[in-house]
Amino acid sequence: MESEKRTRPAGVTDEAIGRIRELVATGVWAAGMRLPREADLAAQLGLSRSSLREAVRALSAARVLEVRQGDGTFVSSLEPGELLQQTSFATDLMQGRTVLELFEVRRLLEPEAAALAALRADTAAKSSLRFELDRMFEAGDDPEKLVDADAAFHDVIARAPGNAVLRSLLQSLSTRTVRARLWYGMADRGALDRARAEHTKIYEAIAAGDGDLARASTLTHIASNAAWLREHLGDSESIPSMATKPAEALTDPTSANEPV
């Protein structure tokens, strides 16, 4: 009986979350709408105020609601980037060979995004892609600069198709942290040059408007990374941490030597 009492609040909170989520999902509460006052909303939903507060906290963390101090609680923008943010958080925590499963998903999505980018990218997008590729070359062997240019390069591709859900999914699957862990793992100039060469092929295909070539180039790029991970990672090993110092990551002979 004591155990049931301890678990009951969580059940009540889950019920509160479910009711609020249903109101949002059905459009009764639209994006940006201000919620009723806490006392009124608790009465409307038949909940205690404490259960309602817990539900609001949980849904705020999930980016469904937004609490503005002194102004009230609102439904968020419900944009894909907001709602999928928690996926990015989870991606950053993946360790060891679980990362390979992440690459399998990337392999399904990123080549198609590149193909769409080749068909839909306008002149400005192609110029941006060229700019970020140039930054990768200018970065030399500086991992931080490579991470920034690489993330921006792939975000241009993700943005070009004009599909906000696709872009948000790609951002959540290949976060800056994941990219940094791979770039920091590269140990020699040859690996860095191979990385830049692969990105150059992707750029050239998109710039030429060749969707099939863009798809193939991106698939090759991701497959080479996944192949290296399968070869070098044990069940409990992981690619280097962002906390690894650049000098250590680039000179340690036991570190990784493949691109992102």
WOLIN-V369184 format. One record per residue. N is the residue number from 1. RES is the residue in one letter. SS is DSSP state (H for helix, E for strand, L for the rest). PHI is phi as a letter, one per 30 degrees, with the letter a starting at -180 (999 if undefined). Layout:
n=N res=RES ss=SS phi=PHI
n=N res=RES ss=SS phi=PHI
//
This chain:
n=1 res=M ss=L phi=999
n=2 res=E ss=H phi=d
n=3 res=S ss=H phi=d
n=4 res=E ss=H phi=d
n=5 res=K ss=H phi=d
n=6 res=R ss=H phi=d
n=7 res=T ss=H phi=d
n=8 res=R ss=H phi=d
n=9 res=P ss=H phi=e
n=10 res=A ss=H phi=d
n=11 res=G ss=H phi=d
n=12 res=V ss=H phi=d
n=13 res=T ss=H phi=d
n=14 res=D ss=H phi=d
n=15 res=E ss=H phi=d
n=16 res=A ss=H phi=d
n=17 res=I ss=H phi=d
n=18 res=G ss=H phi=d
n=19 res=R ss=H phi=d
n=20 res=I ss=H phi=d
n=21 res=R ss=H phi=d
n=22 res=E ss=H phi=d
n=23 res=L ss=H phi=d
n=24 res=V ss=H phi=d
n=25 res=A ss=H phi=d
n=26 res=T ss=L phi=d
n=27 res=G ss=L phi=i
n=28 res=V ss=L phi=d
n=29 res=W ss=L phi=c
n=30 res=A ss=L phi=d
n=31 res=A ss=L phi=e
n=32 res=G ss=L phi=i
n=33 res=M ss=L phi=d
n=34 res=R ss=E phi=d
n=35 res=L ss=L phi=d
n=36 res=P ss=L phi=d
n=37 res=R ss=L phi=e
n=38 res=E ss=H phi=e
n=39 res=A ss=H phi=d
n=40 res=D ss=H phi=d
n=41 res=L ss=H phi=d
n=42 res=A ss=H phi=d
n=43 res=A ss=H phi=d
n=44 res=Q ss=H phi=d
n=45 res=L ss=H phi=c
n=46 res=G ss=L phi=i
n=47 res=L ss=L phi=b
n=48 res=S ss=L phi=d
n=49 res=R ss=H phi=d
n=50 res=S ss=H phi=d
n=51 res=S ss=H phi=d
n=52 res=L ss=H phi=d
n=53 res=R ss=H phi=d
n=54 res=E ss=H phi=d
n=55 res=A ss=H phi=d
n=56 res=V ss=H phi=d
n=57 res=R ss=H phi=d
n=58 res=A ss=H phi=d
n=59 res=L ss=H phi=d
n=60 res=S ss=H phi=d
n=61 res=A ss=H phi=d
n=62 res=A ss=L phi=d
n=63 res=R ss=L phi=i
n=64 res=V ss=L phi=d
n=65 res=L ss=E phi=c
n=66 res=E ss=E phi=b
n=67 res=V ss=E phi=c
n=68 res=R ss=E phi=c
n=69 res=Q ss=L phi=e
n=70 res=G ss=L phi=i
n=71 res=D ss=L phi=b
n=72 res=G ss=E phi=j
n=73 res=T ss=E phi=c
n=74 res=F ss=E phi=b
n=75 res=V ss=E phi=d
n=76 res=S ss=L phi=d
n=77 res=S ss=L phi=d
n=78 res=L ss=L phi=i
n=79 res=E ss=L phi=d
n=80 res=P ss=H phi=e
n=81 res=G ss=H phi=d
n=82 res=E ss=H phi=d
n=83 res=L ss=H phi=d
n=84 res=L ss=L phi=c
n=85 res=Q ss=H phi=d
n=86 res=Q ss=H phi=d
n=87 res=T ss=H phi=d
n=88 res=S ss=H phi=d
n=89 res=F ss=H phi=d
n=90 res=A ss=H phi=d
n=91 res=T ss=H phi=e
n=92 res=D ss=H phi=d
n=93 res=L ss=H phi=c
n=94 res=M ss=L phi=d
n=95 res=Q ss=L phi=b
n=96 res=G ss=L phi=h
n=97 res=R ss=L phi=d
n=98 res=T ss=H phi=d
n=99 res=V ss=H phi=d
n=100 res=L ss=H phi=d
n=101 res=E ss=H phi=d
n=102 res=L ss=H phi=d
n=103 res=F ss=H phi=d
n=104 res=E ss=H phi=d
n=105 res=V ss=H phi=d
n=106 res=R ss=H phi=e
n=107 res=R ss=H phi=d
n=108 res=L ss=H phi=d
n=109 res=L ss=H phi=c
n=110 res=E ss=H phi=d
n=111 res=P ss=H phi=d
n=112 res=E ss=H phi=d
n=113 res=A ss=H phi=d
n=114 res=A ss=H phi=d
n=115 res=A ss=H phi=d
n=116 res=L ss=H phi=d
n=117 res=A ss=H phi=d
n=118 res=A ss=H phi=d
n=119 res=L ss=H phi=d
n=120 res=R ss=H phi=c
n=121 res=A ss=L phi=d
n=122 res=D ss=L phi=d
n=123 res=T ss=H phi=e
n=124 res=A ss=H phi=d
n=125 res=A ss=H phi=d
n=126 res=K ss=H phi=d
n=127 res=S ss=H phi=d
n=128 res=S ss=H phi=d
n=129 res=L ss=H phi=d
n=130 res=R ss=H phi=d
n=131 res=F ss=H phi=d
n=132 res=E ss=H phi=d
n=133 res=L ss=H phi=d
n=134 res=D ss=H phi=d
n=135 res=R ss=H phi=d
n=136 res=M ss=H phi=d
n=137 res=F ss=H phi=d
n=138 res=E ss=H phi=d
n=139 res=A ss=L phi=d
n=140 res=G ss=L phi=i
n=141 res=D ss=L phi=c
n=142 res=D ss=L phi=d
n=143 res=P ss=H phi=e
n=144 res=E ss=H phi=d
n=145 res=K ss=H phi=d
n=146 res=L ss=H phi=d
n=147 res=V ss=H phi=d
n=148 res=D ss=H phi=d
n=149 res=A ss=H phi=d
n=150 res=D ss=H phi=d
n=151 res=A ss=H phi=d
n=152 res=A ss=H phi=d
n=153 res=F ss=H phi=e
n=154 res=H ss=H phi=d
n=155 res=D ss=H phi=d
n=156 res=V ss=H phi=d
n=157 res=I ss=H phi=d
n=158 res=A ss=H phi=d
n=159 res=R ss=H phi=d
n=160 res=A ss=H phi=e
n=161 res=P ss=L phi=d
n=162 res=G ss=L phi=i
n=163 res=N ss=L phi=c
n=164 res=A ss=H phi=d
n=165 res=V ss=H phi=d
n=166 res=L ss=H phi=d
n=167 res=R ss=H phi=d
n=168 res=S ss=H phi=d
n=169 res=L ss=H phi=d
n=170 res=L ss=H phi=d
n=171 res=Q ss=H phi=d
n=172 res=S ss=H phi=d
n=173 res=L ss=H phi=d
n=174 res=S ss=L phi=b
n=175 res=T ss=L phi=d
n=176 res=R ss=H phi=d
n=177 res=T ss=H phi=d
n=178 res=V ss=H phi=d
n=179 res=R ss=H phi=d
n=180 res=A ss=H phi=d
n=181 res=R ss=H phi=d
n=182 res=L ss=H phi=d
n=183 res=W ss=H phi=d
n=184 res=Y ss=L phi=d
n=185 res=G ss=L phi=d
n=186 res=M ss=L phi=d
n=187 res=A ss=L phi=c
n=188 res=D ss=L phi=b
n=189 res=R ss=H phi=d
n=190 res=G ss=H phi=e
n=191 res=A ss=H phi=d
n=192 res=L ss=H phi=d
n=193 res=D ss=H phi=d
n=194 res=R ss=H phi=d
n=195 res=A ss=H phi=d
n=196 res=R ss=H phi=d
n=197 res=A ss=H phi=d
n=198 res=E ss=H phi=d
n=199 res=H ss=H phi=d
n=200 res=T ss=H phi=d
n=201 res=K ss=H phi=d
n=202 res=I ss=H phi=d
n=203 res=Y ss=H phi=e
n=204 res=E ss=H phi=d
n=205 res=A ss=H phi=d
n=206 res=I ss=H phi=d
n=207 res=A ss=H phi=d
n=208 res=A ss=L phi=d
n=209 res=G ss=L phi=i
n=210 res=D ss=L phi=c
n=211 res=G ss=H phi=d
n=212 res=D ss=H phi=d
n=213 res=L ss=H phi=d
n=214 res=A ss=H phi=d
n=215 res=R ss=H phi=d
n=216 res=A ss=H phi=d
n=217 res=S ss=H phi=d
n=218 res=T ss=H phi=d
n=219 res=L ss=H phi=d
n=220 res=T ss=H phi=d
n=221 res=H ss=H phi=d
n=222 res=I ss=H phi=d
n=223 res=A ss=H phi=d
n=224 res=S ss=H phi=d
n=225 res=N ss=H phi=d
n=226 res=A ss=H phi=d
n=227 res=A ss=H phi=d
n=228 res=W ss=H phi=d
n=229 res=L ss=H phi=d
n=230 res=R ss=H phi=d
n=231 res=E ss=H phi=d
n=232 res=H ss=H phi=c
n=233 res=L ss=L phi=c
n=234 res=G ss=L phi=d
n=235 res=D ss=L phi=d
n=236 res=S ss=L phi=c
n=237 res=E ss=L phi=d
n=238 res=S ss=L phi=b
n=239 res=I ss=L phi=d
n=240 res=P ss=L phi=e
n=241 res=S ss=L phi=d
n=242 res=M ss=L phi=e
n=243 res=A ss=L phi=d
n=244 res=T ss=L phi=d
n=245 res=K ss=L phi=d
n=246 res=P ss=H phi=e
n=247 res=A ss=H phi=d
n=248 res=E ss=H phi=d
n=249 res=A ss=H phi=d
n=250 res=L ss=H phi=c
n=251 res=T ss=H phi=c
n=252 res=D ss=L phi=d
n=253 res=P ss=L phi=d
n=254 res=T ss=L phi=c
n=255 res=S ss=L phi=d
n=256 res=A ss=L phi=d
n=257 res=N ss=L phi=b
n=258 res=E ss=L phi=b
n=259 res=P ss=L phi=d
n=260 res=V ss=L phi=c
//
